[in-house]
Amino acid sequence: MDDLLALDNQICFSLYAANRAITARYRPLLAELDLTYPQYLVMLVLWERARAGQATRVSDLGARLRLDSGTLTPLLKRLASRGLISRERNADDERVVTISLTEQGANLRAQAEQVPQKLLCSLDIPPARLLAMKHELNSILRVIEAREEKGGSSA
């Protein structure tokens, strides 16, 4: 690399730009569901856990989505105000909040099932290439998170 500080040489910028471009492709698809992309991610986890018969604590949801409570709480409040989820404090420990899908939230899943296929069609990238990229990104994420857990730095 000629210039380590050139924007086009930054891995972070490539990830950022790709993320923004893909998220923009989601926007019209999610508008049909009246969901933002972060709300969609929350709903994906809740639908996944509901199918498995698992309760979802806010802390578990935050860990799964890698979001802090300051980011997650407003999202959950908006979903609750729309009647898609309910939030309930644990009677034994009020710090623990459990999230449940309402009937309306559970029913939204049927509409959402078309989103991934429509997204794939809009990207015009072979699914095998996208899957390989997803696996590689997950592998990189695991390495980074394992290093963070050990308290290591990247330098």
Summary of the structure (lengths in Angstrom):
residues: 155
radius of gyration: 18.3
end to end distance: 17.6
largest distance: 60.1
contacts: 360
relative contact order: 0.10
helix: 66%
strand: 8%
